[in-house]
Each structure stands twice: as C-alpha cells, then as structure tokens.
C-alpha cells in the first residue's frame, strides 16, 4: 500500500514537472529559436525622454531578454534613477565580467543584446525622490561586488542585484519577472526569509529550488532557477520561458 501511494506521488510530481516546467520551457525554446535573432545593440529603446531642467524625479526598473539561446529562459534587469532637475539619468547594473557593479555602462533605457526592455517599476515625482536615497544606499552596500563574485546560475547575478535594490524601496507593489533567473538566490545559511516586497515568505535552497508565498509575489515554485506560479492579486500565470501571462505586474 505504501509503495503504491509513493509511486502515485512520484508520478504526480513527474507530471507536475512535465506540465509546469518542461512543456512551457520547451515550447518557448521552439518559438525563440524560430524567430529572427535581434541584431546585437545596446542603444536607447526610446523609453526615456532627454532630461529637462524642470523634470521631476524618476526611478525605473527595466528587464530585457539576454542574448542568443539564453534568452529562452532569462532576463537581465537594471535600475535607473534621476533626481528632480538632474541633467542625466544614472543606470546601475551588475554584469559577469570585471567588477560586477556598473554605473552608466549603457544607455539608461537601452536594448540588451538587441532585445527591448520591459518596464518593471515606475516611480515619478515625490515617490521617486523619496526612493532614490534608498536605491543608492542599496547599490553601495550590495554584498556581491568583488571581482569574481558574479555567478550566472543560480546567482548572485544581475537579477540578484535588482532584487536586493527593490527590497530596499519602501511601499512598492511589484516584483521582478519570473524569468529573472537569480532573483531567488540566497546565500548559504539563509533558507527562510521575507520576500523582497515584505508581503510574504520565501523558502529557498541557494536558488536551486524554493517556494515563495507573498501578496505581491504570488505563489511561485522555483526549480533549478525556473519559476512557475500564479498571481492572485493581479491575475496571471507564471511559466518558465514565457514568463508572466495575464495582467501586467507593473506598479507605480
């Protein structure tokens, strides 16, 4: 009886992995590889206007698919800020070559390997002005900034950095896309922690596996960095490869 029950459980788990992870990832891989490759470019995508002296403060979080075959399942995310009246935008990224933390390495709203960015967070005016000191402090104290500390998979990487910064911005109601591989990475010894939004809990095993339950994050299951789940607050499903399907998760 026990062996039969165990076999049924294993079959159920295998079916869950097949339908929830492998099938969406496989179909997205076929779609991605069949599309025409974007010409590598890091030029402006035209999302941000040239700053003017009377412009209000601004904070943006962007995410864009990474280059070549890696775009099947992963985004790269970054942070942009501009104080009120500032003559230029400031962009913060983490990358995998040289010193990880970069400032103004590319156009603030630039393409990434030719792939257009998606807007993940929009703050303007007083809310942005209040958030900018927290953003800059989070960039300054990001712990994985030493040479060689970047790890593509499962992290810490660019999305680990963006999640770290977003967790320090009070009151926001948005999260990185499920395809932000590395957003759920946790250092050794930290298995249970609050979600970046502060509205739930995440149980994780170094980014290789985990479960997230939060009002903003929804319900997410992480398996080897791939995320499947649902969002009840802003109804959507989250699928490996395809990402979020449903209402946008963008918040102001």
N, C-alpha and C positions, 0 to 999 in steps of 0.2 A: 504493500500500500504506500509506504513511504517512498519507495523508488519510483512508483508510478507518478506520485504527486510531484516529486522532484523533477522527473522527466517533463511533466506538463509545464512546470515553472520555467525550465530551461528552454523549452520550445516557445513559450510565450515571450521570454526575453529575446530569443533569437529573432522572432517575428517583429518585436518592437524595434530592435536594432536595424533590421532589414527595411521596414516601412518608415521608421522615423529618421534614420540616418543615411543608410546606404542608397536607398532609392532616390531620395531628393538630391543627394550629392552626385549620384551617377547621372541623373537627368540634367542637372545643371552643368556638369562637366561636358556632356554632349553638346548642349547649347553653346557653352563658352568656346569650345574648340571649333565649332562650326561657324562662329561669327568671324567677321574680318578683324584682324588684330588692329588695335589703335596704334597709330604712329607714336613712338615714344616722345613725349613732350611734357614739360613742366611749366608751360606758360599759363597766364591767367585764364581762368574759365569765365571771366566776366561777371562773377557773382558780387563783387565789391566795387563800388564806385571810387574814383580818385578822392582822397580825403580833402575836405574843405575846412576852413578855419572855424566855421560855426557848427560843424558836425557834432552830434552827441557821442558819448562813449559807446563802445561796441565790444561785444565778446561773441565769438563764433567757435563752434567745434565742427570740423569737417571730417569726412571719411571718404576714401576713394579706393576702388579695387586696386590691388597691387598688380605688377606686371606679369606678362606671359601666363604660364599654366597656374601660377599661384593665385591668380585672380579667380580661379574656380571656387575657392573657399575662403578667401581672406581679403580684408580691407586694411588700409593704413589710415590712421587718424591723427589729427593735429589740432592745435589750439591757436586762435588768432585773437589779439586784443588791440584796442586803440582807445586811449583816454580822450576825453572831450577836448576838441580843438587840436589834437595831436596831428602833426603833418604826415604821419605814416602809420601803417599797420605794423604790428610785431607778431611774428609767427614762431611758435615753438613746436619742434618735432623731436622724436627720438629715432635714430637710424642705426643700422648694423655695421657701419664702417667708421673707423676713427673714434673720437669721443662721441658717445651716443646722443647727448642732448645738444640740439642745434637751434640757433636763433636766426631767423630770416635767411634760411638756406635756400628758399624757393619763394615764388610769388605767394602772397597770403592766401589767395583763392585759386592756387594753381592746379592744373591737371597733375595726376600722378601716373607716370608711365603712359600718358595719353588718356587716362581714364578720368571722367569728370567727377568732381567731389559732390557728395551729398551733404546737406546741412543737417547736423545732428542737434545743435543747440543754438538758439538765437537770443541774445540779450542786448538791449539797447537802452540808452539814457541812464536813469538813476540806478536801475538794477545792474547794468553793466559796470557803472562807475563803482558800485559797492563790491562787485565781484572781482575787479581787476587786482586789487592787492592780494586777495586770496589766491588767485591764479599765479601771480608772480612768486608768492611765497611757496606754493606747491612746486613750481618749476625749480626753484632754488634748492628745496630740500628733497627732491626726488632721489631716493637712495641708490638707484642703479645707474649711476652716471660715470663710473670709472671705465677706463679703456678695457674692453673685453667682457663687460658685464651684460651686453646685449645677447639674447638668445632668441632666434627666430621662433622656435617652437619648443616648449609651450609658453615661454616667456622667461624673463621680462623682456618686452619688446615695445614697439611704438604704442600699442593699444593698452599695455600695462601702464605706460606713462599717462596716456589720456585719461584712463580710469582713475588714476591717482589724483590728477588735477581736478577732474569733475567731482570727485568725492569731497573736495575742499570748497566747492562753490555752494553756499547755503541756499536751500529752498528751491533748487531746480527739480523738475519732474520729468527727466528724460534719462536715457541710458545709451551706451554705445550699441551699434547694431550687433546681432548675434554672430555675424561673420567677422567681428573684430577679434580675431584669434589672439589670445593673450590677455584679454580683458579680465579673465577669471584666474589668472596666475596668482598664486600666493607663495610666499617664501616658506622654507622649511619650518615646521613647528606651528604654523598657523592654519588650523583646519576648519575653524568656525569663526566667522566674523560678520559684521554688518555689511550689507550691500552698499555700494558707493552712494546711492541715494539716501541711505539711512532709513529706508522704509521696510527692511526685511533682513533675512539672514542668508548667508551662503556657506555651504559645507563643501570644501574643496580639497583635492589631493594634488597640490602643486600645479594645477592647470590641466592635469591629465584626465581628471574626472571630477564631477561635482554636481550639486543641486543648488539652485538659487530659488528662493521664495521671497518676493517683495511686491509691494503695491505698485511701484514704478517699474521694476524689472520684470514682473510677472512670474511665471513658472518656467524655469529653464533647466534642462538636463545637459550637462557637458560631458562628452565622451571623446577623449583624445583631442580636445580643443574644439570639436564640432558641437554646435549648440542646436537643440531642438526644444520647442516650448510653445507657450501661449501667453498672450497678454489679455487680461480681462478688463483692465482699466480703459485702454484704447484698443478695442478688439482686433487681434491679429494673431496669426500663427508664425512661428519662427522655425525655419527649416535650414539644415546645412546646405551650403552652396547658394541657395536662393535668398536667404536672409529673411527679412520681415515681410510678410504678405498680409495686407489689411490696412487699417488706419495708420497714418504716419505717427511715428513716435516723437516728432519734433515738438519741443516745448519752448516757450518764451518766458 
